[in-house]
């Protein structure tokens, strides 16, 4: 509870555009990592049918 209260003002200071850019960056990063893991898993399964 105290963590959320202390971090809230920091996000209020950030412009919405910057927050959107950060969120989009993390989203794309997570998606690419997930896709790489999926491709790696597919290759591993193809090696061991």
Secondary structure, 3 states (H helix, E strand, C coil): CHHHHHHHHHHHHCCHHHHHHHHHHHHHHHHHHHHHHHHHHHHHHHHCC
